[in-house]
Amino acid sequence: MRFAKALPRGIFVTLTIVAKAAVFVGQEHHHEGGTEAASGGHLGQVHFPTSCAPAVQQNFEKGVALLHSFQYSASEGAFKQVANANPSCAIAYWGEAMTLWHSLWEHPDEASLKSGYNELENASRLKARTDRERAYIAAAAAFFQDDPKLDYAARAKAYSAAMGKIHEHYPEDGEAAAFYGLSLISIPAHGDADLANRKRAIAVLNQLFAAEPDHPGAAHYLIHACDTPELASQGLDAARRYARIAPDSSHALHMPSHIFSRLGLWQESIDSNLAAAAAAEQATKAHLGDAHYQLHALDFLEYAYLQSGRNANARHVIDEVAGVPGASSDDIADHQATMRARYALETHDWKMAAALEPPAGALYVQDTTWWARAIGAARDGDVIAARADVEKLDAATAESKARRKKQGYEVKDEKNIDQLEAEAWLAYAERNKDDALKTLRAAADRQDREGVDDLGIPSREMLGDMLMESNQPEAALAAYQAALKESPNRLDSLHGVDLASKAGAKDQAVGSK
């Protein structure tokens, strides 16, 4: 079950742009220095020379820098200002189109695709003065092209191929390297294909990061590229750098915690998300931000507190959600439901889990609650309630898959891992231990291939718990240690290792990083 919430569009934090001087094409202009925003913050150093009027160059680079930190509404505003001040600036319309594609958050809907196509048609009609600018416009057009038969994956691949050619043709262009790196991890992929794209992106972004250590896209996209158990350690330098690149951006303050969580660095994650939540709250109160940045930081904060054994702090975070400025009642209910489910399962409070109330609204938003209820009821011995909750989980999952399929996402017909987990614990409560262990092993094996979520409970850790309850401490120890290799320093796995060792299992090296 995925506990982490996706970030929405429209996050704005006032920032400063500091441009770095260089020249790619003789007709393009650049500027040095930057304009400090009232907040005194920074977004890092970007350099995107254009052939537009020198007076709009600074605002254009502001739009690019905001784009690198996924602050799409603010970026769109900057590009619109450029277009209004210099209507013949073709590349400004490229920028407006790019703000419509939130590549790691969500697929653009039909209206966004049409708007992006129209912006790029404007850009093409204006005939940018340089080959480089025309190449950027053509690359974006490969994604936004007017072809209803193209699915998201085909669009993302076409864009990435075009950006790869720009990066090859302009090897000194840091923006081409950044956008190409991002494009590689924006291509839908699974298993080895996903890792291959991530590794290619890491190679490109590491080179940019070494050359331009204050480039926001280099640090930001490296964190995303490394956000897997296998690669997380490679993103630690970028994680510790990104917050210093953009100290007043709540997103830059939060993003490092993706790596900290992967590596089990709980205090660093706590510090990161306390700062991010505070910055997001200030931005929202100043009408410069969106509540979801604070909510997302609080998700990670609760998880880090739980892994640190600071349960009272975790409960306080759940209560704090109700006071997030700008959050809708649905947002509050949804996030609190997710956090309560996480709290109950992480603390092994099975009665609490079994009694969780699902958030109001559509069934598909209730899947986390029904999953937690099913496991809680099963582990508390209430077979009838667990069976009913599994049925609710199946219905919620089916509704969610139908909705995502309609939105153009790739949806597998097989059962989700969380469904297998719930079924396994139900079977265990029904005293079908062999079936329960077989089902939970299947879930753990699949998760090994697909990856553990940032804020999730590893299936293999659950397998360790079930093996311990089945009086198999040796097998439980192996399961806990395998879980720790993927999710270091998780409290339940560490506790499980201790219990299994005390129960007579041979001591082995714990796979924490």
C-alpha positions, 0 to 999 in steps of 0.5 A: 500500500502506498502511504505517500501522497503525490504532490499536486500542481500549483505550488509557489514560493518566492525565490531568487534567480542567480544566472551563470554567464556563458554563451552557446549561440551568438544570437542568444543573450545572457545576464549575470547576477540576479534579482533578490526576492523579498523573502531573501530566498534562492532557487540556485543558478540556471543559465538558459540564454535566448535570442529574446530581448535582453530585458526579459532574460532575467524573468525567463531564467526565473521561469526555468529555475522555478520549473526545475523545482516543480513550481509550475504555477509560479513558472507559468506566471514568469513565462507569461510575463516574458511573453507579454513584455516581448510577444515575439519571444518564441521560447517563452511559449515553450516555457508555458507549455512545459509548465503543463506537464508535471512529469513525475506527478501526474499525466496531463489531461486532454485539456492540458495536452491541447493547451500545450500544443497551442502554445507550441504552435505559437512558438513555431509560428514565431520562428525562434532565431536560433537552432537551439531554441527551435530544437527545444520547441520541437522537443516539447512538440514531440510530447504535446503533438496533436495525435489522440492515438499516442499514449503517455509513454509514447509521448514521454519517449518521443520527448526524451529522444529529442532531448537526448539529441539536444544534449548530444549536440550542445554538450555544454548546455546545462539546461539540456542535461537537466531536462534530458535527465528528467525526461529519462525518469519520466518514461513509464517503466518497471523493473530492470527497464526503470533502473536502466533509465534511472542509471542513465539519468544519474550519469547525465545529472552527476556530470552536470552536478559536478560542473554546476553544483548550484544547479537546482535541476541537477540536485532535484532530479538526482534525488528523484532518479535515486529514489529507489532502495538500490540507488538511494545512497548515490543521491545522498550528496544531492540530498544534502545539497539541494536544501542549501541551493534553495533554502526558502523553497519548501520543496527543496527543503522536503525533497532530501527526505526521500533519500533520508527515508530510503537510507534510514536517516531518521533525524535528518528526515525529521529536520528536513520535513520540520523545515519544509512544513514551516516554510510551506505554511508561511508561503500559504499564509502569504498567498504564495503557496499551496497546502499540499506541500505542507501536507506532503512534508507532514506525511514524511515527518510522521513516518520518520517519527514512528521509525524513531520510536517517537510515537507521541510526536507522530500523533501530534503530526496527525492532529496538526494536519487539521490546522494546515492553512488552505487545506480542503476538508477532503485533503485533511480527511484523506491525509489523516486517514492515511496517517492513522492507518500508518500509525496503527500498523506501525505501532501494532495497535491491531484494535485501533487499525480494525476500528479505523474510519474511512474518509468520506467520499468515493470508494477509491480514496478509502483503499488504505483504510480498508487495507489497514482494517483488514490486517488489524482485524485479522491480527486481532483474531476477528475473521468475520470483520477481516473478510468483510474488510478484504472485500471492501479493499478489493472493491476500492482497488477495482474502482481505483484501477478503473479510474487510473486506466481512464486517465491513461495510466498503465494498470496491471490486471493482477492483484495489488501487493496490498491486497495480497498482504491483506489476504495473507493475514486473513488466511493466517487468522483462518488458521491456513498458515501454509497458504498465508505464508505462501501468499505473503512470500509472493507479495514480498517477492513481487515487492523485491522486483517492483521496489518498496515505497518510501513510506511503506511497510515492507512485505518481507518485514510482514513476512518476518512477523508472520514467521515469528508468530508461526514459531520459525525464528530462523526464517523470520530472522532472514526475512527481517534482515532482507527487509533491512537491506531494502529499508534500512533502520526500520524499527519493526525490522530491527525489533524483529531481528532482536526477537528472532535472535533471542528465540534462538535464531543464529545471529547474522549481520543486520543489513542496515546501511 
